[in-house]
Amino acid sequence: MKVPQLDLDAQYQTIKDELEAAILDVVRRHSYILGPAVEKFENEIARYLGVKHAVGVSSGSDALLLSLMALKVGEGDEAITTPFTFFATAGCIARLKAKPVFADIRPDTYNIDVEAIKKAITKRTRAIIPVDLYGQVADMEDIAALADKHGLAVIEDACQAIGARRNGRMAGTFSILGCFSFYPSKNLGACGEGGLVTTDDDGMMRIIRALRAHGMTASYHHEWVGLNARMHGIQGAVLSVKLKYLDRWAKGRREIAAKYERLIREAGLNEFIALPAVLKGNEHIYHQYVVRARRRDELLAHMQKAGAGGAIYYPEPLHLQPCFKYLGYKKGDLPVTERACKEVLALPIYAELTDEQQRYVVDTIKDFYGK
Ligand SMILES: *Cc1c(COP(=O)(O)O)cnc(C)c1O
């Protein structure tokens, strides 16, 4: 038995003909960059999310960068974010010569802690970038209230949370700007790089649309200095096909999560493995199914040797990364994050994971703990 941590081929086989026809159609029309397939996807995803505008861009990283650029965050500014996320969330701040300020996370959901944000606000703070980690929306209402009180902008990094809801509202729609990634391993994955910025604000939409194409507002007329960060036609076509299946796949992931919970309990593994916490009002889409495990590194080695998947998101906190040394953080500064880095373990989860595969994963864990 082999259980890959991620199985792109299993999904591909279920939609192969439709996907290949959509790609070939773009190639035959030669509408490689933006064009009708991207416009169609932008309209569909805006409707799906319940937002006024969706702007297709080249990646989730660029979605974040464009959002900060649109807010004119730059040198001398601070932006508060979580140290327990993919690098891009903080990288975009530093790239604009602003200062990333890290606030610690909650131990239950691993999302940024609102009390920690409060303590991190200074006169220079301009923006907060919460992340909906692993597919569960952060405490967005409290963050919005705090931001309003201090006159700060919020950019929601929903790169891992497409289709998740909180109190009935979609991830990525809680603030002026929402960012998504269509990196192939994400729940809605392109056949290459892709990303999205969402907003209900007409002015922001106009700026983001311009900034993704060198700040151009009319033919060869540049109002701002922007990027080359346009979505490709092939990706728009692929994403339109996959969007139709997204909720079905999310339902499959939720069923697998519920089954992990049952199997782990039945195996008597609760003293070794802490299950993910889902807050009241949250609908998790399980981009990752992440547990806390005793002797995590040994367990991971055991699982990988047995071909039972396993991965760590994230092994090193951002505040201790070599590139952020200049910020002056030390070990012990953000203890909840540092502890999570040592304990979290992602188990394989995707809609096509079979019963047998899932049992094999749990049996492998059981075997490790000698149960
Ligand atoms: C994937 C991801 C990104 C970056 O997206 P790319 O499309 O890979 O550039 C940003 N933030 C988070 C939380 C992510 O998971």
Ligand as a Chemical Component Dictionary entry (heavy atoms), coordinates in Angstrom:
data_LIG
# 
_chem_comp.id                   LIG 
_chem_comp.type                 NON-POLYMER 
_chem_comp.pdbx_formal_charge   0 
_chem_comp.three_letter_code    LIG 
# 
loop_
_chem_comp_atom.comp_id 
_chem_comp_atom.atom_id 
_chem_comp_atom.alt_atom_id 
_chem_comp_atom.type_symbol 
_chem_comp_atom.charge 
_chem_comp_atom.model_Cartn_x 
_chem_comp_atom.model_Cartn_y 
_chem_comp_atom.model_Cartn_z 
_chem_comp_atom.pdbx_ordinal 
LIG C1 C1 C 0 -0.028 29.123 -1.214 1  
LIG C2 C2 C 0 -0.043 30.294 -0.325 2  
LIG C3 C3 C 0 0.382  31.561 -0.737 3  
LIG C4 C4 C 0 1.074  31.826 -2.028 4  
LIG O1 O1 O 0 0.434  31.413 -3.160 5  
LIG P1 P1 P 0 1.249  31.099 -4.505 6  
LIG O2 O2 O 0 0.149  30.952 -5.507 7  
LIG O3 O3 O 0 2.024  29.858 -4.296 8  
LIG O4 O4 O 0 2.107  32.269 -4.796 9  
LIG C5 C5 C 0 0.235  32.623 0.151  10 
LIG N1 N1 N 0 -0.262 32.442 1.370  11 
LIG C6 C6 C 0 -0.657 31.232 1.817  12 
LIG C7 C7 C 0 -1.226 31.113 3.186  13 
LIG C8 C8 C 0 -0.543 30.122 0.986  14 
LIG O5 O5 O 0 -0.904 28.914 1.457  15 
# 
loop_
_chem_comp_bond.comp_id 
_chem_comp_bond.atom_id_1 
_chem_comp_bond.atom_id_2 
_chem_comp_bond.value_order 
_chem_comp_bond.pdbx_ordinal 
LIG C1 C2 SING 1  
LIG C2 C3 SING 2  
LIG C2 C8 DOUB 3  
LIG C3 C4 SING 4  
LIG C3 C5 DOUB 5  
LIG C4 O1 SING 6  
LIG O1 P1 SING 7  
LIG P1 O2 DOUB 8  
LIG P1 O3 SING 9  
LIG P1 O4 SING 10 
LIG C5 N1 SING 11 
LIG N1 C6 DOUB 12 
LIG C6 C7 SING 13 
LIG C6 C8 SING 14 
LIG C8 O5 SING 15 
# 
